[in-house]
Amino acid sequence: MAQSLFPRFAATVRDLTDAEVSDPRTAAKLALAHADAGGRTVSMVYAPFDYMNPTARIAIVGLTPGLQQARNALSAARAALHRGASVIDAAAEAKVFASFSGPMRANLVAMLDQIGVARHLELASTALLWSERADLVHFTSALRYPVFVDGENWSGQPDALRIPSMRDWLLTYLGEELRSLRGALLVPLGPKVSAMLDYLANQGIVDRSTILDGLPHPSGANAERIAYFLGQKPRDRLSTKTDPIRLDAARASLEAKLKAG
């Protein structure tokens, strides 16, 4: 089972001040690690994203929790511990805030349903993964705990695979999580996450055939790519920023992979 740091940090989280919850970057007690990346300071701070769903048949993998997600998770865990919740229950409650919400969730559900994930999991829709079939899904990140570069949310640069410390964070946390989910479908959100899952496949940690790479990132910034992927916008109306050939190939590959599975 993947290593959880929550038992070590539970008392610290319980006693955080409002200011520390609001900006965990400034709370020395939450600091996990630092790295230098060509003169830029990369820091990892603790927030309760440890909870593991051992029954998951699909894992949705983002890049790293951002500052707002960290605030939400710390606030939820602190409140749960103040109510007298167990460490395990508090960790599970906090992890709820790591799941994707709003338009991003709707876009992700539509694309997963489009390529056949719902059928593969024997669900009417993957929307059920956020409700009564939450037992089938594990939400996680390539770098499990919030990572900041010069104090700002890490957005994929510098490249984690080129920085030894960041590569170790990937192996130590996500690598161990995914070892315990052998056979689960892995959904990377974005090309940076796809590259990191590919690295784990090269290390023999995950099975490459389970990686569903090629989906447009579900962010609203990708609205046109998503609309084309879903068949909602014709090719002749696409801007030059969208590559229909690449999207067609990705969709066909993903559909074939799920049918084969």
C-alpha positions in Angstrom: 0.0 0.0 0.0 1.2 3.5 -0.8 2.8 5.5 2.0 0.5 7.9 3.8 1.9 10.9 5.6 -1.4 11.9 7.3 -0.8 10.0 10.6 2.4 11.9 10.9 0.8 15.3 10.1 -2.7 14.8 11.7 -1.9 16.7 15.0 -0.2 19.5 13.0 -3.2 19.8 10.7 -5.6 19.8 13.6 -3.8 22.8 15.2 -3.3 24.9 12.1 -4.3 28.5 12.4 -6.7 30.1 9.8 -3.7 32.0 8.3 -1.7 28.7 7.9 -4.7 27.0 6.2 -5.1 30.0 4.0 -1.5 29.9 2.8 0.2 26.6 3.6 3.2 27.8 1.6 4.2 29.9 4.6 3.8 27.3 7.2 7.2 25.8 7.9 5.5 22.9 9.8 4.0 21.7 6.5 7.2 21.9 4.4 8.0 18.5 2.9 10.9 19.1 0.4 12.7 21.6 -1.7 14.6 21.4 -4.9 16.7 23.8 -7.0 15.8 23.9 -10.7 18.2 26.1 -12.5 17.9 28.9 -10.0 14.2 28.4 -9.4 13.0 27.2 -6.0 10.7 24.2 -6.2 8.9 23.4 -2.9 6.5 20.6 -1.9 4.2 21.2 1.1 1.9 18.8 2.9 -1.8 18.7 2.4 -4.0 15.7 3.1 -4.2 14.0 -0.4 -3.1 10.6 1.0 -6.3 8.7 1.0 -6.1 5.6 -1.1 -9.1 3.8 -2.6 -7.9 0.1 -2.8 -11.0 -1.0 -4.8 -10.6 1.5 -7.6 -10.8 0.3 -11.2 -9.9 3.6 -12.6 -7.5 6.3 -11.4 -7.7 9.9 -12.7 -4.3 11.6 -12.5 -3.9 15.3 -12.4 -0.7 17.3 -12.3 -0.5 18.4 -8.6 -3.0 20.0 -6.2 -3.0 23.7 -6.5 -3.1 26.2 -3.7 -6.9 26.3 -3.6 -7.2 22.6 -3.4 -4.6 22.5 -0.6 -6.6 25.1 1.4 -9.8 23.1 0.9 -8.2 19.8 1.9 -6.5 21.2 5.0 -9.7 23.0 6.1 -11.8 19.8 5.7 -9.2 17.6 7.5 -8.9 20.2 10.4 -12.7 20.4 10.8 -13.0 16.6 10.7 -10.3 16.1 13.4 -11.9 18.8 15.6 -15.2 16.8 15.4 -13.3 13.8 16.7 -13.1 11.9 13.4 -10.5 9.2 13.2 -7.3 9.8 11.2 -8.6 7.5 8.5 -12.0 9.2 8.2 -10.5 12.6 8.3 -8.1 11.7 5.5 -10.9 10.3 3.4 -13.1 13.4 3.9 -10.2 15.7 3.0 -9.5 13.8 -0.2 -13.0 14.5 -1.5 -11.8 18.0 -2.3 -9.2 16.5 -4.7 -11.9 15.3 -7.0 -12.6 17.4 -10.0 -15.7 19.6 -10.0 -17.6 22.1 -12.1 -17.1 22.4 -15.9 -13.9 20.3 -15.7 -15.8 17.3 -14.3 -18.5 17.6 -16.9 -16.0 17.7 -19.8 -14.1 14.7 -18.3 -17.3 12.7 -17.9 -18.4 13.4 -21.5 -15.0 12.4 -22.9 -14.7 9.2 -20.8 -18.2 8.2 -21.8 -17.4 9.0 -25.5 -14.5 6.6 -25.6 -16.3 3.7 -23.8 -15.0 3.9 -20.2 -18.6 3.8 -18.8 -19.3 0.6 -20.8 -16.0 -0.9 -19.6 -16.9 -0.2 -16.0 -20.5 -1.4 -16.6 -21.9 2.0 -15.7 -24.6 4.1 -17.3 -22.2 7.0 -17.2 -18.9 7.8 -15.6 -20.7 10.6 -13.8 -21.5 7.9 -11.2 -17.9 7.8 -10.2 -18.5 11.0 -8.3 -21.6 9.7 -6.5 -22.8 6.1 -5.8 -20.0 4.4 -7.6 -17.1 6.3 -5.9 -15.8 2.9 -4.8 -14.5 2.4 -8.4 -12.4 5.6 -8.7 -9.2 6.9 -7.2 -8.3 10.6 -7.6 -4.6 11.5 -7.5 -1.9 13.6 -8.9 1.5 12.9 -10.6 3.0 14.8 -7.7 0.7 13.9 -4.9 1.3 16.9 -2.6 1.1 20.5 -3.6 4.2 21.7 -5.5 5.1 25.4 -6.0 7.8 27.0 -8.1 9.0 30.3 -6.7 5.8 30.4 -4.7 3.4 29.9 -7.6 1.4 26.8 -8.5 3.6 24.4 -10.5 2.1 24.1 -14.0 4.5 21.5 -15.5 7.6 23.6 -15.8 10.3 22.9 -14.9 9.9 19.4 -16.3 9.7 17.0 -13.3 11.4 14.2 -15.2 14.5 16.4 -15.7 14.8 17.3 -12.0 16.1 14.4 -9.9 14.3 15.4 -6.7 10.9 15.8 -8.5 11.4 12.5 -10.3 12.0 10.9 -6.9 8.7 12.5 -5.6 6.9 10.9 -8.6 8.3 7.5 -7.8 7.9 7.7 -4.0 4.3 8.7 -4.0 2.4 8.1 -7.3 4.6 5.2 -8.2 3.7 3.4 -5.0 0.0 4.3 -5.2 -0.3 2.8 -8.7 1.6 -0.3 -7.8 -1.4 -1.2 -5.5 -3.9 -0.5 -8.3 -2.6 -3.1 -10.8 -5.0 -3.4 -13.7 -6.9 -0.2 -13.1 -7.4 2.2 -16.0 -5.1 5.3 -15.7 -6.4 8.6 -17.0 -3.7 11.2 -17.3 -4.9 14.8 -17.5 -2.7 16.5 -20.0 0.6 15.7 -21.8 2.9 16.4 -18.8 1.0 13.8 -16.8 1.0 11.4 -19.7 4.8 11.7 -20.0 5.2 10.9 -16.3 3.0 7.8 -16.5 5.0 6.8 -19.5 8.1 7.1 -17.3 6.5 4.9 -14.7 5.6 2.3 -17.4 9.3 2.3 -18.5 10.2 1.6 -14.9 7.9 -1.4 -14.9 5.6 0.2 -12.2 2.5 0.5 -14.4 1.2 -1.4 -17.4 1.3 0.8 -20.4 -1.8 -0.8 -21.9 -3.9 0.6 -19.0 -2.9 4.3 -19.7 -5.6 6.2 -21.5 -3.5 9.0 -22.9 -4.5 11.4 -25.6 -7.7 12.9 -24.1 -7.7 16.7 -24.4 -7.2 18.3 -20.9 -10.8 18.8 -19.5 -10.0 22.5 -18.7 -12.4 25.1 -20.1 -9.3 26.5 -21.9 -9.5 23.4 -24.2 -13.2 24.0 -25.2 -12.6 23.7 -28.9 -10.5 20.6 -28.7 -13.1 19.0 -26.4 -16.0 19.9 -28.7 -14.3 18.4 -31.7 -13.3 15.2 -29.7 -16.9 14.8 -28.7 -18.2 15.4 -32.3 -19.9 18.7 -31.4 -17.9 20.9 -33.7 -17.1 20.1 -37.4 -13.6 20.0 -38.7 -14.2 22.9 -41.1 -15.0 25.3 -38.3 -11.9 24.6 -36.2 -9.3 27.2 -35.6 -5.6 26.6 -36.6 -4.9 25.9 -32.9 -6.7 22.6 -33.0 -5.2 19.6 -34.8 -8.1 17.3 -35.9 -5.8 14.6 -37.2 -4.1 14.2 -33.9 -7.4 14.2 -32.0 -9.0 11.7 -34.4 -6.0 9.3 -33.9 -6.2 9.7 -30.1 -9.9 9.0 -30.0 -9.6 5.9 -32.3 -6.6 4.6 -30.2 -8.5 5.1 -26.9 -11.6 3.4 -28.2 -9.6 0.5 -29.5 -7.7 0.1 -26.3 -11.0 -0.1 -24.2 -12.6 -2.6 -26.6 -9.5 -4.8 -26.4 -9.6 -4.6 -22.6 
